[in-house]
Amino acid sequence: MYGKIKQDLQQNLEELKSQGLYKTERIITSSQSSQINVAGGETVLNFCANNYLGLANNPEVVKAAQDIMNDWGFGLSSVRFICGTQDIHKQLEKKVSEFLGTEDTILYVAAFDANGGVFEPLLGEDSAIISDELNHASIIDGVRLCKAQRLRYKHSDMAELGQCLQDAASATYRLIVTDGVFSMDGDLAKLPEIVALAEKYDAMVMVDDSHATGYIGKTGRGTAEHFGVLGKIDIITTTFGKAMGGGNGGCTSGRKEIIEMLRQRSRPYLFSNTLAPATVGATLKVIDMLAASSDLPEKTMANAQYFRSKMEAAGFDLVKGDTAIVPVMIYDEPLAVKFADELLKEGVYVIGFVFPVVPRGKARIRVQLSAAHTTSQIDKAVDAFIKVGKQMNII
Ligand SMILES: *Cc1c(COP(=O)(O)O)cnc(C)c1O
């Protein structure tokens, strides 16, 4: 009977609203791009998408998705192991492996599923997973689904990671897991130190490169390329839903036997549908584009550096970093929300992040740059930040 729970849900929803924790969704009435239309009719500059390479509405990518549907249909109506594997899926797995410098790759309909299905088939209760405290929700959920011992280290604290590895010395296997790029500070995992610790304490390393694949590293191969540790990461999970065209889909890539076991045992792979051909076609295209030229990742990073330097010159307090995520610190929660609202009135769409997404008193505006932004769009955004910043006595 839908009785008591209805009232309780209504009350809980009201509480979320009164605490300022209720999420509303802004409706976009155009394709995803550096400039978008939002319901109400305004055109705004978009600085809050994960569209790092600007490929979400790229004509070549859209055409690749359309073309592949002509030959391969819309969907497979099946999981992979029953009758859902086309040769395009094998092609994409091969191409992703070449791109990431790994031995093999398994596709999932989302990186969330890749992370949800990676731990349980590999690690039992005699093993230990050692996880950065700021890892993505899907890693946390994936770890919960497996029986291994869990240890958590303070964000990027290598001394604590070393301690956790010592504490897990008696475990059969140890796996260190980290985001490659952390989404709230836009900082990179300390992969060289992590790899060295893994070697010292006989552990495997897993990196979730969802916010990195496509634009971090000289040719966009991600954090392992950035740090020169390609081939040293045992497991990489990543998404095709951010820089790589922004549709959806993800994968786990890495050591051959690991991927082979995931095909046998990983539940989101075994019990969820095949990646749709359109996504496969678009992702194949994006990888070809990146193999042919590094112009796009270079543009993304150049745009991020340009925005950073102008904002620093204007006196804003930024979290330092080497990614296209640029957090502008406001600290005060209501002020950050108001700041983002005022920027929208100036035609700049960004989001204020407040507790509990970031620590209390560390509210910020997260700005994300894309290869699609023009210099004049970035200039306009900086001008808007300066205008609102002065109005609100932040600079
Ligand atoms: C976005 C993100 C995911 C989820 O990716 P989907 O493919 O959209 O499920 C997983 N991990 C990290 C670190 C992410 O940033």
Ligand as a Chemical Component Dictionary entry (heavy atoms), coordinates in Angstrom:
data_LIG
# 
_chem_comp.id                   LIG 
_chem_comp.type                 NON-POLYMER 
_chem_comp.pdbx_formal_charge   0 
_chem_comp.three_letter_code    LIG 
# 
loop_
_chem_comp_atom.comp_id 
_chem_comp_atom.atom_id 
_chem_comp_atom.alt_atom_id 
_chem_comp_atom.type_symbol 
_chem_comp_atom.charge 
_chem_comp_atom.model_Cartn_x 
_chem_comp_atom.model_Cartn_y 
_chem_comp_atom.model_Cartn_z 
_chem_comp_atom.pdbx_ordinal 
LIG C1 C1 C 0 31.793 10.417 -14.534 1  
LIG C2 C2 C 0 32.542 9.389  -13.795 2  
LIG C3 C3 C 0 32.119 8.064  -13.755 3  
LIG C4 C4 C 0 30.826 7.612  -14.363 4  
LIG O1 O1 O 0 30.889 7.600  -15.762 5  
LIG P1 P1 P 0 29.625 7.100  -16.584 6  
LIG O2 O2 O 0 30.203 6.501  -17.823 7  
LIG O3 O3 O 0 28.800 8.297  -16.849 8  
LIG O4 O4 O 0 28.911 6.106  -15.756 9  
LIG C5 C5 C 0 32.914 7.137  -13.097 10 
LIG N1 N1 N 0 34.059 7.505  -12.489 11 
LIG C6 C6 C 0 34.487 8.786  -12.488 12 
LIG C7 C7 C 0 35.760 9.142  -11.801 13 
LIG C8 C8 C 0 33.745 9.766  -13.134 14 
LIG O5 O5 O 0 34.160 11.020 -13.114 15 
# 
loop_
_chem_comp_bond.comp_id 
_chem_comp_bond.atom_id_1 
_chem_comp_bond.atom_id_2 
_chem_comp_bond.value_order 
_chem_comp_bond.pdbx_ordinal 
LIG C1 C2 SING 1  
LIG C2 C3 SING 2  
LIG C2 C8 DOUB 3  
LIG C3 C4 SING 4  
LIG C3 C5 DOUB 5  
LIG C4 O1 SING 6  
LIG O1 P1 SING 7  
LIG P1 O2 DOUB 8  
LIG P1 O3 SING 9  
LIG P1 O4 SING 10 
LIG C5 N1 SING 11 
LIG N1 C6 DOUB 12 
LIG C6 C7 SING 13 
LIG C6 C8 SING 14 
LIG C8 O5 SING 15 
# 
